[in-house]
């Protein structure tokens, strides 16, 4: 059908004589209705919304009185009617539309207040059935919202209770709503329905187990505008639901780079069971040191001892409630961010004395919900399953003549947890619950190993009897030989090189124990 658009949109303020209110989220709806009623606006409503408004003594006309048709199919059909949509879509500044709706007996509706069934909340329940989920797919609501938003030149659309206060203030002051406000409300409305449709589409993608998804729909609200990006000349913002995972309750706003570091910290600490005190120190998304011990203070000291320079201005993350002794140890140098599940009162009293230090509480582990990992590239994005599944020692294979001792096995498992969070090429030396040397981000595995050994030597850490983890296979035997000469007695790596036999032979030559995990942990 060919549409005849107006030559230009009317930009005058719009008076409101008639409003349709039909909401799932009823917060603030009676206050809004009261304001409209006091201003002489006729209110049309449906079901529970109408009952909530009537309870406050506010006159309401049921939609069925407007349509001349009772809602049916257990409420599935109530607003989908020309008497409603004609009133919303009529271009009241256009003479032809006015003549037509007058002929049809349709009265204009200048305000629509609609929000949608909580589909996201419903499908967040792992036990919800497809039958239950589909009943929360709103049909009339999105149609009305889109109709009102399309006709924003003549209609105001409120799609969230968060909009009510400013709307009431403008309406009561001017007895009309400006064109700019209507335009902004329309943008919010289309964002609301786009987000809703994205959630439904993504649910059905999971429901039919479509892998890979033929379409990825991403809809994230603005979390906060940031002062700048990685560098001061770059504008930036963060989107999503970060507040579901963390509570940054003290200090300045997190920066772009802070968010990257916090993400790295949350990922690495999620690998450590809360039954064993663990600490990681993060600098530029890479762990500079990790430690576990019988108490948190010693775990921190182990992590710090790996590299005593990098922690300055870095991030400390722990997996247990932060006590005063650990807080005192951390407080000895400037630490930009401290992350913990909770803090003791005396630890808080100490740590909050520095106003430029950020303190964060962990509210939810990233492992609970982070099923995929995505990143943008030219022309689009890459998406993959998140590398957060725990290591399975039952699938490990000892490939050398000598098996690892009990302590070596502990060291191997510990170093394997850490290496997956280090940028490739990644090498981690560890012993007795502490990292001794970490090499990362080099173009060759030998370079990474040399850096790890050099760092250990710089800190005076002894590598004799240590375990070494490599995120990918050793392509040549010289890598294992270098580790043996540095003092390592046990190796954990994925295996899979065409020269595996040469590597195993070299490990046997140095009486090393070596495990193949069969799983690589590249991190680009």
C-alpha positions as CSV (number, residue, x, y, z in Angstrom):
1,X,0.0,0.0,0.0
2,X,1.3,3.4,-0.9
3,X,1.5,5.9,2.0
4,X,1.0,9.6,1.6
5,X,3.3,11.3,4.2
6,X,2.7,14.7,5.5
7,X,4.9,17.3,3.8
8,X,6.3,18.1,7.3
9,X,5.7,17.1,10.9
10,X,3.8,19.5,13.2
11,X,6.2,20.6,15.9
12,X,3.8,22.4,18.2
13,X,3.1,21.3,21.7
14,X,0.3,18.8,22.0
15,X,-2.6,19.1,24.4
16,X,-4.0,15.9,25.9
17,X,-7.7,15.3,26.1
18,X,-7.8,11.5,26.1
19,X,-5.4,8.9,27.4
20,X,-5.1,5.1,27.2
21,X,-3.4,3.4,30.2
22,X,-2.7,-0.3,30.2
23,X,0.4,-1.4,32.0
24,X,2.0,-4.6,33.4
25,X,4.3,-2.6,35.7
26,X,1.9,-0.6,37.8
27,X,4.5,1.5,39.7
28,X,3.4,5.1,39.7
29,X,0.4,4.6,37.5
30,X,-2.2,5.9,40.0
31,X,-0.1,9.1,40.6
32,X,0.0,9.6,36.8
33,X,-3.8,8.9,36.5
34,X,-4.5,11.4,39.3
35,X,-2.6,14.1,37.5
36,X,-4.4,13.4,34.3
37,X,-7.8,13.4,35.9
38,X,-7.2,16.7,37.7
39,X,-6.4,18.2,34.3
40,X,-9.6,17.0,32.8
41,X,-8.2,14.2,30.7
42,X,-10.5,11.3,29.9
43,X,-8.8,8.0,30.9
44,X,-9.4,4.7,29.1
45,X,-8.0,1.6,30.6
46,X,-8.0,-2.2,30.8
47,X,-8.2,-5.0,33.4
48,X,-5.9,-4.7,36.4
49,X,-4.7,-1.2,35.4
50,X,-8.3,0.0,35.4
51,X,-9.0,-1.6,38.8
52,X,-5.9,0.0,40.3
53,X,-7.0,3.4,39.1
54,X,-10.6,3.0,40.1
55,X,-9.5,2.0,43.6
56,X,-8.2,5.5,44.0
57,X,-11.6,7.0,43.1
58,X,-10.5,8.1,39.6
59,X,-13.0,7.7,36.8
60,X,-12.0,5.2,34.1
61,X,-13.7,4.1,30.9
62,X,-13.1,0.5,30.0
63,X,-11.7,-0.2,26.6
64,X,-14.7,-2.4,25.8
65,X,-16.9,0.7,26.1
66,X,-14.7,2.3,23.3
67,X,-14.5,-0.8,21.1
68,X,-18.1,-2.0,21.7
69,X,-16.5,-5.5,22.0
70,X,-15.6,-7.4,25.2
71,X,-12.1,-8.6,25.7
72,X,-11.8,-12.3,24.8
73,X,-9.5,-15.4,24.8
74,X,-8.7,-14.9,28.5
75,X,-7.5,-11.3,27.9
76,X,-5.4,-12.1,24.8
77,X,-7.6,-9.8,22.7
78,X,-8.7,-6.4,24.2
79,X,-7.0,-3.4,22.5
80,X,-6.5,-4.7,19.0
81,X,-9.4,-2.8,17.5
82,X,-9.8,0.1,14.9
83,X,-11.6,2.3,17.5
84,X,-8.4,2.2,19.6
85,X,-5.7,2.2,16.9
86,X,-7.5,4.6,14.7
87,X,-7.5,7.0,17.7
88,X,-3.8,6.5,18.2
89,X,-2.7,6.7,14.6
90,X,-4.9,9.5,13.4
91,X,-2.8,12.5,12.3
92,X,-4.9,15.2,13.9
93,X,-3.1,18.0,12.1
94,X,-4.1,16.4,8.8
95,X,-7.5,17.4,7.5
96,X,-8.1,14.1,5.6
97,X,-7.5,12.0,8.8
98,X,-9.8,14.2,10.9
99,X,-12.6,13.8,8.3
100,X,-12.1,10.1,8.2
101,X,-12.1,9.4,12.0
102,X,-15.1,11.7,12.4
103,X,-17.0,9.7,9.8
104,X,-16.0,6.4,11.6
105,X,-16.9,7.8,15.0
106,X,-13.3,7.5,16.3
107,X,-12.0,9.9,18.9
108,X,-8.3,10.8,19.0
109,X,-6.1,9.5,21.8
110,X,-3.2,11.9,22.6
111,X,-1.5,9.9,25.3
112,X,-0.6,6.2,25.5
113,X,0.8,4.7,28.7
114,X,1.8,1.0,28.1
115,X,4.6,-1.3,29.2
116,X,4.9,-5.0,28.5
117,X,4.5,-8.3,30.2
118,X,7.8,-9.2,32.1
119,X,9.0,-11.8,29.5
120,X,12.7,-11.5,30.6
121,X,11.9,-12.2,34.2
122,X,9.7,-15.1,33.3
123,X,12.3,-16.9,31.1
124,X,15.0,-16.2,33.7
125,X,13.4,-19.0,35.7
126,X,15.2,-22.2,34.6
127,X,12.1,-24.2,35.3
128,X,9.8,-22.2,33.1
129,X,8.1,-24.2,30.3
130,X,7.6,-23.0,26.7
131,X,3.9,-22.9,27.3
132,X,4.3,-20.7,30.3
133,X,6.9,-18.5,28.6
134,X,4.8,-17.9,25.5
135,X,1.9,-16.6,27.6
136,X,4.2,-13.8,28.6
137,X,4.7,-12.7,25.0
138,X,2.7,-9.4,24.8
139,X,0.9,-8.8,21.5
140,X,-1.4,-5.9,22.0
141,X,1.2,-3.9,24.1
142,X,4.0,-3.7,21.5
143,X,1.4,-2.9,18.7
144,X,0.0,0.0,20.7
145,X,3.4,1.3,21.7
146,X,4.7,1.2,18.1
147,X,1.6,2.9,16.9
148,X,1.9,5.7,19.4
149,X,5.6,6.1,18.8
150,X,5.1,6.2,15.0
151,X,2.6,9.0,15.5
152,X,4.8,10.9,17.9
153,X,4.0,14.2,16.1
154,X,0.5,13.9,17.6
155,X,0.8,11.4,20.4
156,X,2.9,11.0,23.6
157,X,3.9,7.5,24.5
158,X,5.1,6.5,28.0
159,X,6.6,3.0,28.1
160,X,8.3,3.1,31.5
161,X,7.4,4.3,35.0
162,X,10.7,6.1,35.1
163,X,9.3,8.6,32.7
164,X,6.2,9.6,34.7
165,X,7.7,12.2,37.0
166,X,9.2,14.4,34.4
167,X,6.1,14.0,32.2
168,X,3.8,15.1,35.0
169,X,5.9,18.1,35.7
170,X,5.9,19.2,32.1
171,X,2.2,18.5,31.6
172,X,1.1,20.3,34.8
173,X,3.2,23.3,34.0
174,X,2.2,23.8,30.3
175,X,-1.0,21.6,30.0
176,X,0.7,20.2,26.9
177,X,3.7,18.2,25.8
178,X,6.4,19.6,23.6
179,X,7.4,18.1,20.2
180,X,10.9,17.4,21.5
181,X,9.6,15.5,24.5
182,X,7.3,13.4,22.3
183,X,10.2,12.7,19.9
184,X,12.4,11.5,22.8
185,X,9.6,9.4,24.3
186,X,9.1,7.8,20.8
187,X,12.8,6.8,20.7
188,X,12.5,5.2,24.2
189,X,9.4,3.4,23.1
190,X,11.0,1.8,20.0
191,X,14.0,0.9,22.2
192,X,11.6,-0.8,24.6
193,X,9.9,-2.9,22.0
194,X,13.2,-3.7,20.3
195,X,14.6,-5.0,23.6
196,X,11.4,-7.0,24.2
197,X,11.5,-8.6,20.7
198,X,15.3,-9.3,21.1
199,X,14.6,-11.2,24.3
200,X,11.8,-13.3,22.7
201,X,14.0,-14.0,19.6
202,X,16.9,-15.1,21.7
203,X,14.7,-17.3,23.9
204,X,13.4,-19.1,20.8
205,X,17.0,-19.5,19.5
206,X,17.8,-21.4,22.7
207,X,14.5,-23.2,22.6
208,X,15.2,-24.8,19.2
209,X,18.9,-25.2,20.1
210,X,20.0,-23.3,17.0
211,X,23.9,-23.4,17.0
212,X,25.3,-21.2,15.8
213,X,22.5,-18.7,16.1
214,X,21.5,-17.3,12.6
215,X,20.9,-13.9,14.1
216,X,22.3,-12.4,17.3
217,X,20.2,-9.7,18.9
218,X,21.8,-7.5,21.4
219,X,19.8,-5.0,23.4
220,X,21.6,-3.4,26.3
221,X,20.5,-0.3,28.3
222,X,23.0,2.5,29.0
223,X,24.6,1.7,32.4
224,X,26.5,5.0,32.6
225,X,28.4,7.4,30.5
226,X,32.1,7.3,31.1
227,X,34.5,10.3,31.3
228,X,36.5,8.8,28.4
229,X,37.6,5.5,26.9
230,X,41.0,3.9,26.9
231,X,42.5,7.3,26.3
232,X,41.2,10.8,27.1
233,X,40.4,11.7,23.5
234,X,38.0,8.7,23.2
235,X,34.4,9.1,24.2
236,X,33.0,6.0,26.0
237,X,30.0,4.5,27.8
238,X,29.2,1.2,29.5
239,X,26.1,-0.7,28.7
240,X,24.3,-3.6,30.4
241,X,23.6,-4.8,33.9
242,X,26.9,-4.5,35.7
243,X,25.1,-3.6,38.9
244,X,23.8,-7.2,39.0
245,X,27.3,-8.4,39.5
246,X,29.1,-5.7,41.5
247,X,28.4,-2.9,43.9
248,X,31.0,-0.1,43.6
249,X,30.1,1.5,46.9
250,X,33.2,3.7,47.6
251,X,35.4,5.9,45.5
252,X,35.3,7.5,42.1
253,X,33.3,6.2,39.1
254,X,34.9,3.3,37.4
255,X,36.7,4.2,34.1
256,X,36.7,2.3,30.8
257,X,40.0,0.6,31.7
258,X,38.8,-0.1,35.2
259,X,35.8,-2.0,33.8
260,X,38.2,-4.2,31.7
261,X,40.4,-4.9,34.7
262,X,37.4,-5.6,37.0
263,X,36.0,-8.0,34.3
264,X,39.4,-9.9,34.3
265,X,39.4,-9.9,38.1
266,X,35.9,-11.4,38.4
267,X,36.8,-14.0,35.8
268,X,39.9,-15.3,37.5
269,X,38.5,-15.3,41.1
270,X,35.5,-17.3,39.9
271,X,37.9,-20.2,39.3
272,X,38.7,-20.5,43.0
273,X,36.4,-22.3,45.4
274,X,35.4,-20.0,48.3
275,X,36.3,-22.8,50.8
276,X,40.0,-21.9,50.2
277,X,41.2,-18.3,50.6
278,X,42.4,-17.0,47.3
279,X,43.8,-13.7,46.0
280,X,44.7,-12.3,42.6
281,X,46.3,-9.0,41.7
282,X,45.4,-7.7,38.3
283,X,47.2,-5.1,36.2
284,X,46.0,-4.3,32.7
285,X,43.7,-7.3,32.7
286,X,46.6,-9.7,33.4
287,X,47.3,-11.4,36.8
288,X,50.6,-10.2,38.2
289,X,50.3,-12.7,41.0
290,X,47.9,-15.2,42.4
291,X,48.0,-17.0,45.8
292,X,46.0,-19.4,47.9
293,X,46.5,-20.3,51.6
294,X,44.8,-21.2,54.8
295,X,44.1,-17.5,55.4
296,X,43.5,-14.5,53.2
297,X,46.4,-12.4,54.4
298,X,48.9,-15.1,53.5
299,X,47.1,-15.6,50.1
300,X,47.6,-11.9,49.4
301,X,51.2,-12.0,50.4
302,X,51.9,-14.9,48.1
303,X,50.2,-13.1,45.2
304,X,52.1,-9.9,45.9
305,X,55.5,-11.6,46.2
306,X,55.3,-12.8,42.5
307,X,55.8,-9.2,41.3
308,X,56.3,-6.4,43.8
309,X,56.3,-3.6,41.3
310,X,53.2,-4.2,39.1
311,X,50.6,-4.2,42.0
312,X,51.1,-0.5,42.5
313,X,47.9,1.1,41.2
314,X,46.5,-2.3,40.4
315,X,43.4,-4.3,41.4
316,X,43.2,-6.8,44.3
317,X,40.4,-9.4,44.3
318,X,39.7,-12.0,46.9
319,X,37.2,-14.7,47.2
320,X,36.3,-14.4,50.9
321,X,35.2,-11.6,53.3
322,X,38.1,-9.2,53.6
323,X,39.4,-9.0,57.1
324,X,41.3,-6.2,58.8
325,X,44.7,-8.0,58.7
326,X,44.5,-8.5,54.9
327,X,43.2,-4.9,54.5
328,X,46.3,-3.6,56.4
329,X,48.6,-5.6,54.1
330,X,46.9,-4.3,51.0
331,X,46.9,-0.8,52.4
332,X,50.7,-0.7,52.5
333,X,50.8,0.3,48.8
334,X,48.4,2.3,46.6
335,X,45.8,-0.1,45.2
336,X,43.3,1.5,42.9
337,X,40.5,-1.1,43.3
338,X,39.8,-3.8,45.9
339,X,37.1,-6.4,45.2
340,X,35.7,-8.8,47.7
341,X,32.4,-10.6,48.4
342,X,32.2,-8.6,51.7
343,X,34.2,-6.5,54.1
344,X,34.6,-6.6,57.9
345,X,33.6,-3.3,59.6
346,X,37.1,-2.6,60.7
347,X,38.5,-3.3,57.3
348,X,36.0,-0.9,55.8
349,X,36.9,1.8,58.4
350,X,40.5,1.5,57.3
351,X,40.0,1.3,53.5
352,X,37.4,4.0,53.2
353,X,39.9,6.6,54.5
354,X,41.3,7.0,51.0
355,X,38.7,8.6,48.9
356,X,40.3,7.9,45.5
357,X,40.3,4.1,46.2
358,X,37.4,2.1,44.7
359,X,35.8,-0.6,46.9
360,X,33.6,-3.2,45.2
361,X,31.4,-5.9,46.5
362,X,30.9,-9.1,44.4
363,X,27.1,-9.7,44.2
364,X,27.1,-12.5,41.7
365,X,29.8,-14.8,40.2
366,X,30.3,-14.4,36.4
367,X,30.2,-18.2,36.1
368,X,26.5,-18.1,37.1
369,X,25.4,-16.5,33.8
370,X,28.3,-15.9,31.4
371,X,27.7,-18.6,28.9
372,X,29.2,-16.8,25.9
373,X,32.1,-14.4,25.2
374,X,31.8,-11.7,22.4
375,X,34.0,-9.1,21.0
376,X,33.6,-6.6,18.1
377,X,35.7,-6.9,14.9
378,X,35.5,-5.2,11.5
379,X,32.1,-5.6,10.1
380,X,30.6,-7.3,13.1
381,X,31.6,-9.4,16.0
382,X,32.9,-12.8,17.2
383,X,31.0,-14.9,19.6
384,X,32.1,-18.0,21.4
385,X,31.3,-20.2,24.4
386,X,32.9,-18.7,27.5
387,X,36.1,-20.5,28.7
388,X,34.9,-20.8,32.3
389,X,34.2,-24.5,32.7
390,X,36.3,-26.0,35.6
391,X,39.2,-28.3,34.8
392,X,38.4,-32.0,35.0
393,X,41.4,-33.9,36.4
394,X,39.7,-37.2,35.4
395,X,40.4,-36.3,31.8
396,X,44.1,-35.5,32.4
397,X,46.7,-37.9,31.1
398,X,50.1,-38.5,32.6
399,X,52.4,-39.0,29.6
400,X,55.8,-39.3,31.3
401,X,57.4,-42.2,33.1
402,X,57.2,-40.4,36.4
403,X,53.8,-39.4,37.8
404,X,53.4,-36.2,39.7
405,X,53.6,-36.3,43.5
406,X,50.6,-35.1,45.6
407,X,52.1,-31.7,46.0
408,X,53.1,-31.4,42.4
409,X,49.5,-32.3,41.4
410,X,48.2,-29.5,43.6
411,X,50.7,-27.1,42.0
412,X,49.8,-28.2,38.5
413,X,46.1,-27.7,39.1
414,X,46.7,-24.3,40.6
415,X,48.9,-23.2,37.7
416,X,46.4,-24.5,35.2
417,X,43.7,-22.3,36.8
418,X,45.9,-19.3,36.5
419,X,47.2,-19.8,33.0
420,X,43.8,-19.7,31.4
421,X,43.5,-16.1,32.5
422,X,46.9,-15.0,31.1
423,X,47.2,-13.5,27.6
424,X,48.7,-15.9,25.1
425,X,51.4,-17.0,24.8
426,X,51.1,-17.8,28.5
427,X,53.5,-19.5,30.9
428,X,52.9,-19.8,34.6
429,X,55.4,-21.2,37.2
430,X,53.9,-22.0,40.5
431,X,54.6,-23.9,43.8
432,X,52.8,-24.4,47.1
433,X,49.8,-22.2,46.3
434,X,51.6,-19.3,44.7
435,X,52.6,-18.1,41.3
436,X,56.4,-17.7,41.0
437,X,56.7,-16.3,37.5
438,X,54.1,-15.3,34.9
439,X,55.0,-14.7,31.2
440,X,52.3,-13.4,28.9
441,X,51.4,-11.8,25.5
442,X,54.6,-12.7,23.7
443,X,54.9,-13.8,20.1
444,X,56.8,-16.9,21.1
445,X,56.3,-19.4,24.0
446,X,60.0,-19.4,24.7
447,X,59.9,-15.6,25.1
448,X,57.0,-15.9,27.6
449,X,58.9,-18.6,29.5
450,X,62.0,-16.4,29.7
451,X,60.0,-13.5,31.0
452,X,58.4,-15.7,33.7
453,X,61.8,-17.0,34.8
454,X,63.3,-13.5,34.7
455,X,60.5,-12.2,36.9
456,X,60.9,-14.9,39.4
457,X,64.7,-14.2,39.5
458,X,64.1,-10.5,39.9
459,X,61.9,-11.2,43.0
460,X,64.4,-13.8,44.4
461,X,61.9,-16.6,44.0
462,X,63.2,-20.1,43.8
463,X,61.8,-22.2,40.9
464,X,63.3,-25.5,42.0
465,X,60.6,-28.1,42.3
466,X,58.0,-25.9,40.7
467,X,55.2,-26.7,38.3
468,X,54.9,-25.0,35.0
469,X,51.7,-24.5,33.0
470,X,51.4,-23.6,29.3
471,X,48.1,-22.5,27.8
472,X,48.9,-24.3,24.6
473,X,51.2,-27.2,23.6
474,X,55.0,-26.9,23.5
475,X,55.8,-27.0,19.8
476,X,59.4,-28.1,20.4
477,X,61.2,-29.9,23.2
478,X,63.4,-26.9,23.9
479,X,60.5,-25.3,25.8
480,X,60.4,-28.1,28.3
481,X,64.2,-28.3,28.5
482,X,64.3,-24.6,29.4
483,X,61.6,-25.1,32.1
484,X,63.6,-28.0,33.5
485,X,66.8,-26.0,33.6
486,X,64.9,-23.2,35.4
487,X,64.0,-25.7,38.1
488,X,60.5,-27.0,37.1
489,X,59.8,-30.6,38.0
490,X,56.2,-30.9,36.7
491,X,54.5,-29.7,33.5
492,X,50.9,-29.3,32.5
493,X,50.0,-28.5,29.0
494,X,47.2,-29.4,26.4
495,X,49.4,-31.6,24.2
496,X,48.6,-32.1,20.6
497,X,51.9,-31.1,18.9
498,X,53.3,-33.2,16.1
499,X,56.4,-33.3,18.2
500,X,54.7,-34.5,21.4
501,X,56.9,-37.6,21.5
502,X,60.0,-35.4,21.4
503,X,58.6,-33.2,24.2
504,X,57.7,-36.3,26.4
505,X,61.2,-37.8,25.8
506,X,62.8,-34.5,26.9
507,X,60.6,-34.4,30.1
508,X,61.7,-38.0,30.9
509,X,65.3,-37.1,30.3
510,X,65.0,-34.5,33.1
511,X,62.8,-36.8,35.3
512,X,59.9,-34.5,35.0
513,X,56.2,-35.4,35.5
514,X,54.0,-34.1,32.6
515,X,50.3,-34.0,32.2
516,X,48.3,-33.5,28.9
517,X,44.9,-31.9,29.6
518,X,43.6,-32.2,26.1
519,X,42.2,-28.7,26.4
520,X,43.8,-25.4,25.2
521,X,43.4,-22.1,26.9
522,X,44.4,-19.5,24.3
523,X,43.4,-15.9,25.4
524,X,44.0,-13.3,22.7
